[in-house]
Amino acid sequence: MFPFSVLNPFKFSVTNDYCPHCNLKFEHETGFFWTSMYISYGFSTGLMILMGVISINLNWSFSKIMYVLIPTILLLTPFLFRYSRVLLVYWLHPFKKFDKNLY
């Protein structure tokens, strides 16, 4: 789905138009991937809640929580971006019958 590595900071968001194996069009309508923002938001919110529970149990100060939480979210942004798009394609894409001989 993605031609470049997730570790490439400038091209992690580039998405193929078509699948190189089965020629499936990933974005079948304009704005299809806008919905993935909600999935990414859910991932980020869940991560922040988890960090909040951990920080409360460890009695961290507010500044220490921010020093840990902000870099964590920034470093995980490429992964959250990609996996939200992948989940959206698996959940909502109108899949057609594929040629089983391709796999």
C-alpha positions in Angstrom: 0.0 0.0 0.0 2.9 2.3 0.7 5.9 2.6 -1.6 8.3 4.0 1.0 9.4 2.9 4.5 7.6 4.2 7.5 11.0 5.4 8.8 11.3 7.9 5.9 10.3 11.1 7.6 9.4 13.0 4.3 7.6 10.2 2.4 5.8 8.1 5.0 2.5 9.5 3.8 2.8 8.6 0.1 0.2 6.0 -0.8 0.1 4.0 -4.0 -2.9 4.6 -6.2 -3.3 0.9 -7.1 -2.2 -2.3 -5.4 0.9 -3.6 -7.2 -0.3 -7.2 -6.8 -4.1 -7.2 -7.6 -4.5 -3.7 -9.2 -7.1 -2.7 -6.6 -7.7 1.1 -6.5 -7.2 2.1 -2.9 -8.9 5.5 -3.0 -12.1 4.6 -4.8 -13.7 8.0 -4.3 -12.3 11.5 -3.6 -11.8 12.0 0.1 -12.0 8.3 1.0 -9.1 8.5 3.4 -10.4 11.5 5.3 -12.3 8.9 7.5 -8.9 7.5 8.6 -8.4 10.7 10.6 -11.0 9.4 13.0 -9.3 6.1 13.4 -6.0 7.9 14.0 -7.7 10.1 16.5 -9.0 7.0 18.3 -5.5 5.6 18.4 -4.0 8.8 19.8 -6.7 9.2 22.4 -6.3 5.6 23.5 -2.5 6.2 23.8 -3.0 9.4 25.8 -5.5 7.7 28.2 -3.1 4.8 28.7 -0.2 7.2 29.4 -2.5 9.1 31.8 -3.3 6.0 33.8 0.3 5.0 33.9 1.4 8.5 35.0 -1.2 8.7 37.8 -0.1 5.3 39.1 3.6 6.4 39.1 2.7 9.9 40.6 4.4 11.8 37.8 4.2 15.6 37.7 2.3 17.3 34.9 5.5 18.5 33.2 7.0 15.0 33.2 3.8 13.7 31.7 4.1 16.3 28.9 7.8 15.6 28.3 7.0 11.9 27.8 3.6 12.2 26.0 4.4 14.8 23.3 7.5 13.1 21.9 5.7 9.7 22.1 2.8 11.0 19.9 5.2 12.8 17.5 7.3 9.7 17.1 4.3 7.4 16.6 2.5 9.7 14.1 3.8 7.9 10.9 2.7 4.6 12.4 -0.7 5.9 13.4 -1.2 7.5 10.0 -0.4 4.3 8.1 -2.3 1.9 10.2 -5.4 4.0 10.3 -5.4 4.0 6.5 -4.8 0.2 6.4 -7.7 -0.4 8.8 -10.0 1.9 6.8 -9.3 0.0 3.6 -9.9 -3.4 5.3 -13.1 -2.2 7.0 -14.8 0.0 4.4 -13.4 -0.7 1.0 -15.9 -2.3 -1.4 -13.7 -5.3 -2.3 -14.3 -7.0 -5.6 -13.6 -10.6 -6.4 -9.9 -11.1 -6.8 -8.0 -13.5 -9.0 -6.9 -16.2 -6.6 -3.9 -17.1 -8.9 -2.2 -13.9 -8.0 -1.5 -15.2 -4.5 
